[in-house]
Amino acid sequence: MEKCKVDNENANLISYFLKSLGANYYYELELKDPQLEALKRIRLKCDEKCFYKFIIAASVIAYRLKTSGEIYWKSLSEFEIKRSDPYRSIEEFILKNRELSRNAKLKRLYLLKDREEVLSLNLENYKKDLGKLYEDLLKIYGTPYQKTISFACKMFHYGLITEGIHAMVPDQIPIPLDNRVLKVTKSLKLIKGQMKVNCALKAWREISKKSGIDQLHIDVFIWRKLYFALY
């Protein structure tokens, strides 16, 4: 089986470029993200606990979408949300919209709801440390990595921004490695040999370390700018 490894020369070039943009550039990109605008509308329908539970639940089922992520969150922002039971709202959204992999998504949702007490008790801790949220979600789903868990941390971070909080993103949270990020990874020739998830994760982890830009902000740049420049 063909092995893969990071192309250090190309990774260094991307690292230098990302660093040259400056931290404020990434914050400005976040503020213009349609997904953030959708969260602002959702916040108007929820109290604090409902809001963050809704964000996490909607994020961990955000795979095999029938639309773009931007339209997905726009649709959620227009959906009726039950303040007393945000999980029920997500369940109804899945069923009404006939989401792909419906049964698997419902299973993920119910597993999260079963651990609702853990999430509620640690809400304030998550605000201070997104890494804690990442670790707790890994434990709930019993996995070393899932892109939707990284995505949940990204959207939780966006939720904090709606409240005027710009939290630090810890190094331990990897980039949400979806198809768009994988295509960019391939186009930038960051991997030598066969493209594999573990190699792609390693490449972006190294780029983040060298550039000083956390991986969730790199993801924002890929989604908002780089992907459209390449395709």
MOGI-V195846 format. One record per residue. RES is the residue in one small letter. NEAR is the number of other C-alpha atoms within 8 Angstrom. D_FIRST is the distance of its C-alpha to the first C-alpha in Angstrom with 2 decimals. Layout:
BEGIN
RES,NEAR,D_FIRST / RES,NEAR,D_FIRST
END
This chain:
BEGIN
m,2,0.00 / e,5,3.80 / k,6,6.34 / c,11,9.71 / k,8,13.23 / v,12,16.77 / d,10,18.72 / n,7,21.76 / e,6,24.13 / n,10,23.81 / a,13,23.84 / n,10,27.01 / l,8,28.64 / i,9,28.14 / s,12,29.39 / y,10,32.47 / f,8,33.20 / l,11,33.00 / k,11,35.20 / s,6,37.70 / l,7,38.47 / g,8,40.06 / a,8,39.97 / n,6,42.82 / y,8,40.90 / y,12,38.42 / y,8,41.31 / e,8,43.01 / l,11,39.97 / e,10,39.99 / l,7,43.67 / k,8,43.13 / d,9,40.29 / p,8,41.49 / q,10,39.71 / l,13,42.03 / e,9,44.99 / a,12,44.01 / l,13,43.96 / k,10,47.43 / r,9,48.70 / i,12,47.09 / r,11,48.74 / l,7,52.12 / k,8,51.58 / c,11,50.48 / d,9,51.78 / e,7,49.49 / k,9,47.83 / c,12,47.39 / f,12,45.89 / y,10,43.12 / k,11,42.32 / f,11,42.12 / i,12,39.77 / i,12,37.34 / a,12,37.51 / a,9,37.08 / s,12,34.09 / v,13,32.03 / i,10,32.28 / a,9,31.57 / y,6,28.42 / r,6,28.14 / l,10,31.43 / k,6,33.44 / t,6,34.71 / s,7,33.92 / g,9,34.18 / e,8,37.52 / i,8,39.00 / y,10,37.66 / w,11,39.60 / k,11,42.57 / s,8,42.75 / l,10,42.64 / s,10,45.43 / e,7,47.57 / f,7,47.03 / e,5,49.64 / i,8,48.68 / k,8,50.36 / r,9,51.15 / s,5,51.59 / d,8,48.25 / p,13,45.54 / y,11,42.99 / r,8,45.20 / s,11,45.26 / i,11,41.46 / e,10,41.49 / e,8,44.09 / f,10,42.14 / i,12,39.04 / l,9,41.25 / k,7,43.48 / n,6,40.77 / r,7,38.69 / e,10,35.57 / l,7,32.18 / s,7,30.61 / r,10,34.17 / n,6,33.95 / a,7,30.90 / k,10,32.72 / l,10,35.88 / k,8,34.13 / r,10,32.84 / l,13,36.37 / y,8,38.09 / l,10,35.88 / l,10,36.92 / k,8,40.54 / d,7,40.54 / r,9,39.91 / e,8,42.48 / e,7,44.67 / v,7,42.02 / l,9,41.49 / s,8,45.26 / l,7,46.07 / n,8,43.53 / l,9,44.23 / e,7,46.15 / n,8,43.50 / y,11,40.84 / k,9,43.13 / k,7,43.20 / d,12,39.58 / l,13,36.85 / g,11,34.45 / k,9,36.44 / l,10,35.88 / y,12,32.13 / e,8,32.05 / d,8,34.37 / l,9,32.36 / l,13,29.16 / k,8,31.28 / i,9,32.73 / y,7,29.43 / g,6,27.67 / t,7,24.54 / p,5,22.97 / y,6,22.69 / q,9,23.97 / k,10,24.83 / t,12,28.16 / i,14,29.20 / s,13,28.80 / f,12,30.65 / a,12,33.39 / c,13,33.97 / k,9,34.21 / m,11,36.75 / f,11,38.63 / h,11,38.92 / y,11,40.34 / g,13,42.72 / l,12,44.00 / i,9,44.60 / t,11,46.91 / e,6,48.98 / g,6,49.04 / i,7,46.61 / h,7,43.90 / a,9,41.85 / m,6,39.40 / v,10,35.73 / p,9,34.00 / d,8,30.79 / q,5,29.13 / i,12,28.98 / p,11,25.75 / i,14,25.79 / p,13,25.78 / l,10,22.46 / d,7,23.56 / n,6,22.69 / r,9,25.20 / v,13,23.78 / l,10,20.20 / k,8,21.68 / v,12,23.58 / t,11,20.63 / k,10,18.93 / s,8,22.29 / l,7,22.99 / k,9,19.73 / l,14,19.25 / i,15,15.46 / k,10,13.63 / g,8,10.26 / q,8,9.05 / m,10,11.96 / k,7,11.74 / v,7,14.98 / n,6,14.84 / c,12,14.39 / a,14,17.13 / l,11,19.32 / k,9,19.03 / a,12,20.01 / w,11,23.05 / r,11,23.99 / e,9,24.22 / i,12,26.08 / s,13,28.45 / k,10,29.18 / k,9,29.89 / s,10,31.93 / g,7,33.82 / i,11,33.27 / d,11,32.01 / q,13,29.06 / l,12,31.31 / h,9,33.47 / i,13,30.54 / d,11,29.67 / v,11,33.28 / f,11,33.06 / i,11,29.94 / w,11,31.62 / r,10,35.07 / k,8,34.53 / l,10,31.21 / y,12,29.69 / f,8,32.88 / a,6,33.02 / l,7,29.62 / y,4,30.01
END
